[in-house]
Amino acid sequence: MMAGMSSMPVSATPTGYVMDVQMVPAICSLYPEYAKKRKCLEGYSLNITGLFPENPQGNCITNSSAKLSPLQAKVVARVMPDENSRTALWHHIGGCLPMNASQYFRTIINYADRLKVPHELTDQENLTMSMETLRAKFLKINPQLPANAIRFNCSGLHSKSLLTAVKVCYYSNGQYKNCPANIVNTCPHTLTIKGTY
């Protein structure tokens, strides 16, 4: 073991990560408490809630700073508009990551920039389609993405199953990987994508 490395906890190198991409119009309509958040007020269609270790070990809380340079904060705000949410996220999981906050948020931006999203997720119209059709659309525009590297989460509203999140799985080196068994689809065969407003 190299000198100075012994203070790094064993859990600090996750075997993989899961990026959680939130469908903002669906979340804003399902949960009134979000209505005053910037992502709802400004009409965001997508929001990244975080990049999580796929199997976090123990307590991941950190007191290290989540402060970003003004330029980096502006770049990160494109996909994570709420600064308080970013700070809370870092303090909640930073202790299980082998990087500082600046590196963590840079990693999220790199992953977000590389992932292409079907236009149906950012349209203004409500759309209903099968989960497999949506998966096929992701795979067509992301050739390196394995079919099992993506999961869809839904919540019900008036007998419809609204798509609330897309989860994408990665190896620790940033390559796509099949999602582990604990990351599951929660959507039925047919789902509704809420249009932007």
N, CA and C atoms as a LAMMPS dump frame, in Angstrom:
ITEM: TIMESTEP
0
ITEM: NUMBER OF ATOMS
591
ITEM: BOX BOUNDS ff ff ff
-5.0000000000000000e+02 5.0000000000000000e+02
-5.0000000000000000e+02 5.0000000000000000e+02
-5.0000000000000000e+02 5.0000000000000000e+02
ITEM: ATOMS id mol type element x y z
1 1 1 N 0.849 -1.196 0
2 1 2 C 0 0 0
3 1 3 C 0.882 1.242 0
4 2 1 N 0.525 2.195 -0.846
5 2 2 C 1.32 3.419 -0.942
6 2 3 C 1.102 4.287 0.293
7 3 1 N 2.132 5.027 0.655
8 3 2 C 2.028 5.92 1.811
9 3 3 C 0.91 6.929 1.571
10 4 1 N 0.162 7.21 2.6
11 4 2 C -0.911 8.191 2.512
12 4 3 C -2.23 7.617 2.018
13 5 1 N -2.22 6.399 1.509
14 5 2 C -3.453 5.805 0.988
15 5 3 C -4.248 5.085 2.075
16 6 1 N -3.634 4.815 3.206
17 6 2 C -4.298 4.013 4.229
18 6 3 C -5.521 4.698 4.825
19 7 1 N -5.618 6.03 4.71
20 7 2 C -6.773 6.712 5.288
21 7 3 C -8.022 6.574 4.403
22 8 1 N -7.849 6.117 3.167
23 8 2 C -8.986 5.953 2.267
24 8 3 C -9.776 4.717 2.693
25 9 1 N -11.076 4.861 3.023
26 9 2 C -11.84 3.695 3.437
27 9 3 C -11.987 2.707 2.283
28 10 1 N -12.129 1.435 2.612
29 10 2 C -12.268 0.391 1.607
30 10 3 C -13.477 0.665 0.723
31 11 1 N -14.53 1.235 1.293
32 11 2 C -15.763 1.469 0.549
33 11 3 C -15.645 2.635 -0.426
34 12 1 N -14.488 3.302 -0.478
35 12 2 C -14.371 4.511 -1.27
36 12 3 C -14.2 4.249 -2.764
37 13 1 N -14.09 3.006 -3.192
38 13 2 C -14.006 2.736 -4.619
39 13 3 C -15.173 1.848 -5.029
40 14 1 N -16.298 2.449 -5.391
41 14 2 C -17.452 1.652 -5.797
42 14 3 C -17.143 0.834 -7.047
43 15 1 N -17.79 -0.312 -7.168
44 15 2 C -17.612 -1.141 -8.359
45 15 3 C -18.383 -0.548 -9.533
46 16 1 N -19.33 0.299 -9.254
47 16 2 C -20.099 0.932 -10.315
48 16 3 C -20.963 2.048 -9.776
49 17 1 N -21.562 2.778 -10.707
50 17 2 C -22.405 3.917 -10.35
51 17 3 C -23.736 3.831 -11.083
52 18 1 N -24.736 4.51 -10.52
53 18 2 C -26.048 4.624 -11.158
54 18 3 C -26.381 6.112 -11.238
55 19 1 N -26.584 6.603 -12.47
56 19 2 C -26.998 7.993 -12.646
57 19 3 C -28.513 8.028 -12.706
58 20 1 N -29.104 8.879 -11.894
59 20 2 C -30.555 9.001 -11.803
60 20 3 C -30.984 10.268 -12.544
61 21 1 N -31.704 10.077 -13.65
62 21 2 C -32.2 11.195 -14.453
63 21 3 C -33.696 11.32 -14.189
64 22 1 N -34.077 12.432 -13.59
65 22 2 C -35.455 12.653 -13.17
66 22 3 C -36.251 13.329 -14.291
67 23 1 N -37.489 12.872 -14.478
68 23 2 C -38.4 13.502 -15.436
69 23 3 C -39.139 14.618 -14.698
70 24 1 N -38.696 15.844 -14.88
71 24 2 C -39.173 16.969 -14.065
72 24 3 C -40.679 17.222 -14.198
73 25 1 N -41.268 17.278 -15.402
74 25 2 C -42.718 17.544 -15.456
75 25 3 C -43.544 16.521 -14.656
76 26 1 N -43.137 15.253 -14.708
77 26 2 C -43.87 14.223 -13.953
78 26 3 C -43.726 14.451 -12.451
79 27 1 N -42.499 14.719 -11.998
80 27 2 C -42.255 14.936 -10.56
81 27 3 C -43.021 16.17 -10.07
82 28 1 N -43.003 17.248 -10.869
83 28 2 C -43.689 18.484 -10.459
84 28 3 C -45.199 18.294 -10.379
85 29 1 N -45.77 17.425 -11.233
86 29 2 C -47.213 17.195 -11.18
87 29 3 C -47.598 16.199 -10.089
88 30 1 N -46.707 15.262 -9.779
89 30 2 C -47.011 14.258 -8.755
90 30 3 C -46.823 14.778 -7.332
91 31 1 N -45.85 15.68 -7.15
92 31 2 C -45.474 16.119 -5.793
93 31 3 C -45.563 17.639 -5.685
94 32 1 N -46.672 18.147 -5.165
95 32 2 C -46.864 19.605 -5.067
96 32 3 C -45.743 20.322 -4.309
97 33 1 N -45.07 19.627 -3.386
98 33 2 C -44.013 20.277 -2.61
99 33 3 C -42.82 20.688 -3.476
100 34 1 N -42.738 20.148 -4.698
101 34 2 C -41.646 20.515 -5.61
102 34 3 C -41.984 21.729 -6.458
103 35 1 N -43.243 22.147 -6.455
104 35 2 C -43.715 23.184 -7.383
105 35 3 C -42.908 24.474 -7.318
106 36 1 N -42.357 24.81 -6.159
107 36 2 C -41.623 26.061 -6.025
108 36 3 C -40.12 25.908 -6.286
109 37 1 N -39.68 24.687 -6.58
110 37 2 C -38.26 24.481 -6.883
111 37 3 C -37.95 25.022 -8.277
112 38 1 N -36.715 25.473 -8.454
113 38 2 C -36.3 26.102 -9.713
114 38 3 C -36.588 25.217 -10.924
115 39 1 N -36.332 23.905 -10.783
116 39 2 C -36.52 23.014 -11.94
117 39 3 C -37.973 23.002 -12.404
118 40 1 N -38.92 23.173 -11.472
119 40 2 C -40.343 23.209 -11.843
120 40 3 C -40.726 24.591 -12.358
121 41 1 N -40.291 25.625 -11.666
122 41 2 C -40.66 26.994 -12.04
123 41 3 C -40.123 27.373 -13.411
124 42 1 N -38.926 26.883 -13.753
125 42 2 C -38.299 27.279 -15.018
126 42 3 C -38.544 26.277 -16.143
127 43 1 N -39.376 25.262 -15.896
128 43 2 C -39.775 24.36 -16.965
129 43 3 C -38.718 23.391 -17.462
130 44 1 N -37.833 22.949 -16.583
131 44 2 C -36.858 21.933 -16.979
132 44 3 C -37.598 20.651 -17.371
133 45 1 N -37.075 19.927 -18.363
134 45 2 C -37.683 18.648 -18.721
135 45 3 C -36.967 17.495 -18.027
136 46 1 N -35.647 17.645 -17.82
137 46 2 C -34.846 16.608 -17.169
138 46 3 C -33.987 17.239 -16.089
139 47 1 N -33.674 16.452 -15.079
140 47 2 C -32.84 16.899 -13.971
141 47 3 C -32.084 15.671 -13.471
142 48 1 N -30.802 15.799 -13.268
143 48 2 C -30.055 14.677 -12.706
144 48 3 C -30.077 14.814 -11.187
145 49 1 N -30.587 13.799 -10.512
146 49 2 C -30.64 13.881 -9.051
147 49 3 C -29.348 13.402 -8.416
148 50 1 N -28.544 12.646 -9.154
149 50 2 C -27.254 12.234 -8.604
150 50 3 C -26.638 11.079 -9.36
151 51 1 N -25.381 10.839 -9.026
152 51 2 C -24.624 9.681 -9.497
153 51 3 C -24.282 8.918 -8.224
154 52 1 N -24.896 7.754 -8.052
155 52 2 C -24.829 7.042 -6.778
156 52 3 C -23.983 5.782 -6.89
157 53 1 N -23.203 5.451 -5.83
158 53 2 C -22.53 4.155 -5.825
159 53 3 C -23.597 3.061 -5.919
160 54 1 N -23.366 2.035 -6.738
161 54 2 C -24.419 1.033 -6.929
162 54 3 C -24.672 0.208 -5.677
163 55 1 N -23.665 0.027 -4.857
164 55 2 C -23.819 -0.702 -3.591
165 55 3 C -23.083 0.051 -2.486
166 56 1 N -23.656 1.167 -2.005
167 56 2 C -22.95 1.941 -0.975
168 56 3 C -22.7 1.104 0.28
169 57 1 N -21.526 1.278 0.857
170 57 2 C -21.143 0.53 2.052
171 57 3 C -21.183 1.449 3.263
172 58 1 N -22.079 1.169 4.19
173 58 2 C -22.109 1.909 5.454
174 58 3 C -22.542 3.36 5.292
175 59 1 N -22.035 4.192 6.177
176 59 2 C -22.399 5.599 6.253
177 59 3 C -21.607 6.39 5.217
178 60 1 N -22.285 7.094 4.33
179 60 2 C -21.627 7.836 3.245
180 60 3 C -21.573 9.337 3.504
181 61 1 N -21.992 9.76 4.697
182 61 2 C -22.051 11.198 5
183 61 3 C -20.647 11.784 5.06
184 62 1 N -20.5 13.001 4.51
185 62 2 C -19.232 13.723 4.573
186 62 3 C -19.493 15.159 4.993
187 63 1 N -18.507 15.758 5.658
188 63 2 C -18.59 17.173 6.007
189 63 3 C -17.735 18.009 5.065
190 64 1 N -17.094 17.37 4.071
191 64 2 C -16.235 18.117 3.151
192 64 3 C -17.094 19.072 2.314
193 65 1 N -16.472 20.116 1.843
194 65 2 C -17.193 21.179 1.137
195 65 3 C -17.753 20.717 -0.202
196 66 1 N -18.968 21.192 -0.488
197 66 2 C -19.588 20.926 -1.79
198 66 3 C -19.488 22.154 -2.683
199 67 1 N -18.7 23.152 -2.249
200 67 2 C -18.606 24.419 -2.988
201 67 3 C -17.9 24.208 -4.323
202 68 1 N -18.49 24.773 -5.378
203 68 2 C -17.922 24.698 -6.716
204 68 3 C -17.513 26.097 -7.16
205 69 1 N -16.57 26.176 -8.1
206 69 2 C -16.216 27.487 -8.655
207 69 3 C -17.457 28.04 -9.358
208 70 1 N -17.552 29.366 -9.507
209 70 2 C -18.734 29.94 -10.171
210 70 3 C -18.952 29.354 -11.574
211 71 1 N -17.873 29.144 -12.324
212 71 2 C -18.007 28.591 -13.672
213 71 3 C -18.534 27.158 -13.62
214 72 1 N -17.96 26.334 -12.733
215 72 2 C -18.425 24.95 -12.648
216 72 3 C -19.871 24.891 -12.163
217 73 1 N -20.218 25.741 -11.192
218 73 2 C -21.595 25.768 -10.683
219 73 3 C -22.576 26.098 -11.813
220 74 1 N -22.188 27.005 -12.704
221 74 2 C -23.049 27.382 -13.826
222 74 3 C -23.234 26.201 -14.781
223 75 1 N -22.154 25.468 -15.066
224 75 2 C -22.224 24.309 -15.959
225 75 3 C -23.097 23.216 -15.333
226 76 1 N -22.885 22.943 -14.038
227 76 2 C -23.641 21.893 -13.347
228 76 3 C -25.118 22.261 -13.26
229 77 1 N -25.421 23.547 -13.131
230 77 2 C -26.823 23.996 -13.008
231 77 3 C -27.656 23.646 -14.241
232 78 1 N -27.016 23.379 -15.378
233 78 2 C -27.77 22.983 -16.582
234 78 3 C -28.511 21.666 -16.356
235 79 1 N -27.92 20.771 -15.571
236 79 2 C -28.542 19.456 -15.358
237 79 3 C -28.967 19.231 -13.905
238 80 1 N -28.482 20.085 -13.008
239 80 2 C -28.842 20.013 -11.577
240 80 3 C -29.063 21.445 -11.1
241 81 1 N -30.233 22.03 -11.383
242 81 2 C -30.427 23.459 -11.149
243 81 3 C -30.448 23.909 -9.696
244 82 1 N -30.793 23.033 -8.771
245 82 2 C -30.974 23.458 -7.384
246 82 3 C -29.694 23.281 -6.562
247 83 1 N -29.081 24.394 -6.197
248 83 2 C -27.809 24.34 -5.465
249 83 3 C -27.962 23.647 -4.103
250 84 1 N -29.072 23.902 -3.415
251 84 2 C -29.274 23.254 -2.108
252 84 3 C -29.359 21.736 -2.249
253 85 1 N -30.01 21.271 -3.306
254 85 2 C -30.094 19.821 -3.555
255 85 3 C -28.72 19.235 -3.851
256 86 1 N -27.901 19.975 -4.628
257 86 2 C -26.537 19.502 -4.939
258 86 3 C -25.714 19.38 -3.665
259 87 1 N -25.81 20.389 -2.801
260 87 2 C -25.04 20.376 -1.546
261 87 3 C -25.501 19.217 -0.658
262 88 1 N -26.816 19.035 -0.538
263 88 2 C -27.348 17.938 0.285
264 88 3 C -26.919 16.58 -0.276
265 89 1 N -26.96 16.449 -1.602
266 89 2 C -26.526 15.205 -2.247
267 89 3 C -25.081 14.901 -1.893
268 90 1 N -24.197 15.894 -2.048
269 90 2 C -22.77 15.672 -1.77
270 90 3 C -22.565 15.271 -0.307
271 91 1 N -23.197 15.982 0.609
272 91 2 C -23.013 15.669 2.034
273 91 3 C -23.575 14.294 2.385
274 92 1 N -24.558 13.823 1.621
275 92 2 C -25.197 12.527 1.874
276 92 3 C -24.368 11.353 1.355
277 93 1 N -23.695 11.528 0.203
278 93 2 C -22.979 10.381 -0.388
279 93 3 C -21.476 10.577 -0.583
280 94 1 N -20.979 11.78 -0.371
281 94 2 C -19.564 12.074 -0.647
282 94 3 C -18.577 11.188 0.088
283 95 1 N -18.96 10.692 1.272
284 95 2 C -18.065 9.845 2.056
285 95 3 C -17.833 8.473 1.444
286 96 1 N -18.625 8.094 0.448
287 96 2 C -18.453 6.793 -0.219
288 96 3 C -17.849 6.935 -1.611
289 97 1 N -17.298 8.103 -1.91
290 97 2 C -16.755 8.348 -3.243
291 97 3 C -15.257 8.65 -3.181
292 98 1 N -14.475 8.14 -4.145
293 98 2 C -13.031 8.382 -4.155
294 98 3 C -12.666 9.677 -4.885
295 99 1 N -13.433 10.74 -4.644
296 99 2 C -13.202 12.016 -5.328
297 99 3 C -13.766 13.147 -4.481
298 100 1 N -13.324 14.37 -4.794
299 100 2 C -13.894 15.523 -4.092
300 100 3 C -15.127 16.012 -4.84
301 101 1 N -15.801 17.024 -4.291
302 101 2 C -17.065 17.479 -4.873
303 101 3 C -16.882 17.987 -6.301
304 102 1 N -15.816 18.721 -6.559
305 102 2 C -15.573 19.25 -7.897
306 102 3 C -15.414 18.106 -8.904
307 103 1 N -14.65 17.082 -8.547
308 103 2 C -14.469 15.923 -9.433
309 103 3 C -15.783 15.17 -9.623
310 104 1 N -16.545 15.046 -8.551
311 104 2 C -17.827 14.337 -8.607
312 104 3 C -18.781 15.014 -9.587
313 105 1 N -18.95 16.333 -9.453
314 105 2 C -19.89 17.031 -10.323
315 105 3 C -19.364 17.106 -11.758
316 106 1 N -18.043 17.14 -11.946
317 106 2 C -17.468 17.074 -13.288
318 106 3 C -17.788 15.717 -13.922
319 107 1 N -17.722 14.652 -13.124
320 107 2 C -18.051 13.31 -13.616
321 107 3 C -19.514 13.259 -14.072
322 108 1 N -20.411 13.842 -13.284
323 108 2 C -21.837 13.876 -13.656
324 108 3 C -22.017 14.595 -14.995
325 109 1 N -21.367 15.74 -15.166
326 109 2 C -21.48 16.497 -16.421
327 109 3 C -20.956 15.662 -17.589
328 110 1 N -19.822 14.986 -17.397
329 110 2 C -19.267 14.146 -18.468
330 110 3 C -20.251 13.041 -18.857
331 111 1 N -20.831 12.375 -17.857
332 111 2 C -21.786 11.297 -18.136
333 111 3 C -23.035 11.855 -18.811
334 112 1 N -23.528 12.982 -18.313
335 112 2 C -24.745 13.589 -18.864
336 112 3 C -24.528 14.037 -20.31
337 113 1 N -23.354 14.602 -20.596
338 113 2 C -23.062 15.061 -21.953
339 113 3 C -22.976 13.899 -22.933
340 114 1 N -22.516 12.747 -22.46
341 114 2 C -22.338 11.587 -23.335
342 114 3 C -23.657 10.851 -23.612
343 115 1 N -24.58 10.883 -22.657
344 115 2 C -25.854 10.165 -22.797
345 115 3 C -26.815 10.966 -23.675
346 116 1 N -27.204 10.384 -24.789
347 116 2 C -28.189 11.028 -25.653
348 116 3 C -29.581 10.587 -25.191
349 117 1 N -30.518 11.528 -25.188
350 117 2 C -31.866 11.275 -24.68
351 117 3 C -32.864 11.39 -25.832
352 118 1 N -33.755 10.405 -25.981
353 118 2 C -34.766 10.493 -27.045
354 118 3 C -35.582 11.781 -26.914
355 119 1 N -35.896 12.404 -28.057
356 119 2 C -36.62 13.691 -28.028
357 119 3 C -37.977 13.567 -27.347
358 120 1 N -38.539 12.36 -27.297
359 120 2 C -39.84 12.174 -26.644
360 120 3 C -39.806 12.58 -25.175
361 121 1 N -38.626 12.526 -24.548
362 121 2 C -38.528 12.881 -23.125
363 121 3 C -38.501 14.391 -22.902
364 122 1 N -38.325 15.152 -23.957
365 122 2 C -38.283 16.609 -23.796
366 122 3 C -39.366 17.313 -24.62
367 123 1 N -40.278 16.541 -25.204
368 123 2 C -41.385 17.121 -25.979
369 123 3 C -42.385 17.828 -25.054
370 124 1 N -43.207 18.677 -25.673
371 124 2 C -44.238 19.369 -24.894
372 124 3 C -45.508 18.551 -24.755
373 125 1 N -45.654 17.54 -25.592
374 125 2 C -46.873 16.725 -25.561
375 125 3 C -46.726 15.545 -24.606
376 126 1 N -47.843 15.144 -23.998
377 126 2 C -47.861 13.883 -23.252
378 126 3 C -47.834 12.744 -24.263
379 127 1 N -47.049 11.725 -23.991
380 127 2 C -46.937 10.581 -24.891
381 127 3 C -47.098 9.293 -24.107
382 128 1 N -47.742 8.315 -24.72
383 128 2 C -47.845 6.986 -24.124
384 128 3 C -47.146 6.017 -25.057
385 129 1 N -46.28 5.181 -24.504
386 129 2 C -45.573 4.186 -25.307
387 129 3 C -45.18 3.017 -24.429
388 130 1 N -44.76 1.95 -25.072
389 130 2 C -44.314 0.799 -24.291
390 130 3 C -42.908 1.069 -23.752
391 131 1 N -42.607 0.462 -22.628
392 131 2 C -41.282 0.604 -22.029
393 131 3 C -40.213 0.091 -23.001
394 132 1 N -40.517 -0.984 -23.739
395 132 2 C -39.534 -1.544 -24.674
396 132 3 C -39.291 -0.618 -25.862
397 133 1 N -40.306 0.12 -26.291
398 133 2 C -40.113 1.099 -27.367
399 133 3 C -39.18 2.2 -26.892
400 134 1 N -39.39 2.672 -25.665
401 134 2 C -38.523 3.719 -25.116
402 134 3 C -37.088 3.196 -24.979
403 135 1 N -36.929 1.966 -24.497
404 135 2 C -35.594 1.377 -24.38
405 135 3 C -34.923 1.319 -25.761
406 136 1 N -35.674 0.891 -26.773
407 136 2 C -35.126 0.789 -28.136
408 136 3 C -34.672 2.159 -28.648
409 137 1 N -35.413 3.204 -28.304
410 137 2 C -35.034 4.555 -28.733
411 137 3 C -33.712 4.965 -28.08
412 138 1 N -33.541 4.657 -26.786
413 138 2 C -32.271 4.945 -26.105
414 138 3 C -31.124 4.185 -26.773
415 139 1 N -31.333 2.901 -27.065
416 139 2 C -30.269 2.069 -27.621
417 139 3 C -29.88 2.525 -29.03
418 140 1 N -30.855 2.988 -29.796
419 140 2 C -30.577 3.421 -31.165
420 140 3 C -29.643 4.631 -31.186
421 141 1 N -29.847 5.574 -30.269
422 141 2 C -29.031 6.8 -30.284
423 141 3 C -27.811 6.719 -29.359
424 142 1 N -27.688 5.63 -28.59
425 142 2 C -26.529 5.391 -27.725
426 142 3 C -25.993 3.993 -28.032
427 143 1 N -25.24 3.825 -29.14
428 143 2 C -24.829 2.484 -29.579
429 143 3 C -24.024 1.694 -28.541
430 144 1 N -23.295 2.369 -27.648
431 144 2 C -22.499 1.652 -26.643
432 144 3 C -23.318 1.203 -25.434
433 145 1 N -24.572 1.62 -25.368
434 145 2 C -25.41 1.335 -24.197
435 145 3 C -26.008 -0.066 -24.293
436 146 1 N -25.644 -0.988 -23.358
437 146 2 C -26.276 -2.314 -23.372
438 146 3 C -27.753 -2.194 -22.968
439 147 1 N -28.585 -3.092 -23.473
440 147 2 C -30.021 -3.053 -23.178
441 147 3 C -30.299 -3.112 -21.68
442 148 1 N -29.452 -3.822 -20.924
443 148 2 C -29.671 -3.962 -19.477
444 148 3 C -28.951 -2.91 -18.645
445 149 1 N -28.447 -1.848 -19.294
446 149 2 C -27.758 -0.783 -18.562
447 149 3 C -28.702 0.364 -18.226
448 150 1 N -29.982 0.19 -18.544
449 150 2 C -30.94 1.267 -18.328
450 150 3 C -32.199 0.706 -17.664
451 151 1 N -32.713 1.462 -16.694
452 151 2 C -33.921 1.07 -15.971
453 151 3 C -34.878 2.264 -15.951
454 152 1 N -36.178 1.959 -15.931
455 152 2 C -37.202 3.004 -15.929
456 152 3 C -38.025 2.91 -14.649
457 153 1 N -38.286 4.064 -14.037
458 153 2 C -39.11 4.121 -12.834
459 153 3 C -40.365 4.928 -13.119
460 154 1 N -41.496 4.451 -12.589
461 154 2 C -42.784 5.108 -12.799
462 154 3 C -43.526 5.276 -11.48
463 155 1 N -44.459 6.233 -11.48
464 155 2 C -45.413 6.412 -10.371
465 155 3 C -46.777 6.627 -10.986
466 156 1 N -47.805 6.214 -10.26
467 156 2 C -49.163 6.314 -10.791
468 156 3 C -49.795 7.668 -10.586
469 157 1 N -50.641 8.072 -11.546
470 157 2 C -51.446 9.284 -11.435
471 157 3 C -52.699 9.067 -12.265
472 158 1 N -53.86 8.999 -11.602
473 158 2 C -55.139 8.812 -12.296
474 158 3 C -55.087 7.635 -13.278
475 159 1 N -54.704 6.501 -12.825
476 159 2 C -54.631 5.243 -13.573
477 159 3 C -53.544 5.215 -14.66
478 160 1 N -52.797 6.312 -14.81
479 160 2 C -51.667 6.307 -15.733
480 160 3 C -50.405 6.027 -14.936
481 161 1 N -49.427 5.451 -15.608
482 161 2 C -48.145 5.215 -14.974
483 161 3 C -47.15 6.198 -15.581
484 162 1 N -46.843 7.277 -14.837
485 162 2 C -45.964 8.322 -15.34
486 162 3 C -44.509 7.928 -15.16
487 163 1 N -43.712 8.112 -16.214
488 163 2 C -42.271 7.897 -16.124
489 163 3 C -41.691 9.006 -15.246
490 164 1 N -41.066 8.632 -14.136
491 164 2 C -40.506 9.631 -13.221
492 164 3 C -38.982 9.678 -13.26
493 165 1 N -38.338 8.573 -13.673
494 165 2 C -36.872 8.561 -13.688
495 165 3 C -36.343 7.51 -14.65
496 166 1 N -35.165 7.805 -15.17
497 166 2 C -34.395 6.854 -15.96
498 166 3 C -33.083 6.659 -15.207
499 167 1 N -32.724 5.41 -14.954
500 167 2 C -31.473 5.121 -14.266
501 167 3 C -30.524 4.453 -15.257
502 168 1 N -29.278 4.941 -15.297
503 168 2 C -28.272 4.41 -16.212
504 168 3 C -27.094 3.921 -15.371
505 169 1 N -26.611 2.714 -15.68
506 169 2 C -25.56 2.086 -14.87
507 169 3 C -24.206 2.153 -15.567
508 170 1 N -23.158 2.362 -14.749
509 170 2 C -21.798 2.543 -15.24
510 170 3 C -20.804 1.743 -14.404
511 171 1 N -19.714 1.315 -15.043
512 171 2 C -18.546 0.843 -14.301
513 171 3 C -17.889 2.059 -13.673
514 172 1 N -16.976 1.84 -12.72
515 172 2 C -16.305 2.97 -12.073
516 172 3 C -15.426 3.749 -13.053
517 173 1 N -15.089 3.158 -14.209
518 173 2 C -14.288 3.883 -15.213
519 173 3 C -15.151 4.689 -16.181
520 174 1 N -16.479 4.676 -15.986
521 174 2 C -17.373 5.48 -16.811
522 174 3 C -17.992 4.745 -17.98
523 175 1 N -17.598 3.501 -18.238
524 175 2 C -18.214 2.727 -19.317
525 175 3 C -19.585 2.213 -18.845
526 176 1 N -20.512 2.091 -19.781
527 176 2 C -21.825 1.552 -19.436
528 176 3 C -21.694 0.097 -19.005
529 177 1 N -22.569 -0.331 -18.113
530 177 2 C -22.59 -1.731 -17.681
531 177 3 C -24.025 -2.164 -17.429
532 178 1 N -24.259 -3.472 -17.413
533 178 2 C -25.568 -3.985 -17.041
534 178 3 C -25.859 -3.592 -15.606
535 179 1 N -27.079 -3.159 -15.345
536 179 2 C -27.445 -2.757 -13.986
537 179 3 C -27.463 -3.976 -13.068
538 180 1 N -27.025 -3.798 -11.805
539 180 2 C -27.098 -4.899 -10.85
540 180 3 C -28.547 -5.201 -10.484
541 181 1 N -28.754 -6.332 -9.845
542 181 2 C -30.114 -6.813 -9.534
543 181 3 C -30.897 -5.849 -8.642
544 182 1 N -30.202 -5.032 -7.832
545 182 2 C -30.926 -4.138 -6.923
546 182 3 C -31.478 -2.882 -7.63
547 183 1 N -31.125 -2.667 -8.901
548 183 2 C -31.666 -1.538 -9.67
549 183 3 C -32.715 -2.122 -10.608
550 184 1 N -33.991 -1.843 -10.332
551 184 2 C -35.071 -2.526 -11.055
552 184 3 C -35.977 -1.538 -11.804
553 185 1 N -36.657 -2.055 -12.843
554 185 2 C -37.71 -1.299 -13.513
555 185 3 C -38.924 -1.286 -12.598
556 186 1 N -39.582 -0.145 -12.483
557 186 2 C -40.831 -0.09 -11.712
558 186 3 C -41.993 0.333 -12.604
559 187 1 N -41.765 0.341 -13.925
560 187 2 C -42.817 0.717 -14.863
561 187 3 C -43.538 -0.528 -15.376
562 188 1 N -44.831 -0.396 -15.66
563 188 2 C -45.545 -1.484 -16.332
564 188 3 C -45.139 -1.5 -17.811
565 189 1 N -45.764 -2.365 -18.579
566 189 2 C -45.446 -2.475 -20.01
567 189 3 C -45.632 -1.132 -20.725
568 190 1 N -46.712 -0.424 -20.398
569 190 2 C -47.003 0.858 -21.047
570 190 3 C -46.844 1.996 -20.048
571 191 1 N -46.163 3.054 -20.477
572 191 2 C -45.924 4.189 -19.582
573 191 3 C -46.29 5.49 -20.288
574 192 1 N -46.469 6.53 -19.477
575 192 2 C -46.78 7.86 -20.012
576 192 3 C -45.635 8.797 -19.703
577 193 1 N -45.222 9.536 -20.723
578 193 2 C -44.188 10.569 -20.548
579 193 3 C -44.913 11.893 -20.49
580 194 1 N -44.776 12.576 -19.368
581 194 2 C -45.461 13.875 -19.19
582 194 3 C -44.727 14.939 -19.986
583 195 1 N -45.468 15.698 -20.793
584 195 2 C -44.853 16.752 -21.596
585 195 3 C -44.423 17.921 -20.759
586 196 1 N -43.474 18.692 -21.283
587 196 2 C -43.06 19.91 -20.602
588 196 3 C -44.207 20.902 -20.691
589 197 1 N -44.205 21.895 -19.828
590 197 2 C -45.365 22.792 -19.747
591 197 3 C -44.96 24.207 -20.084
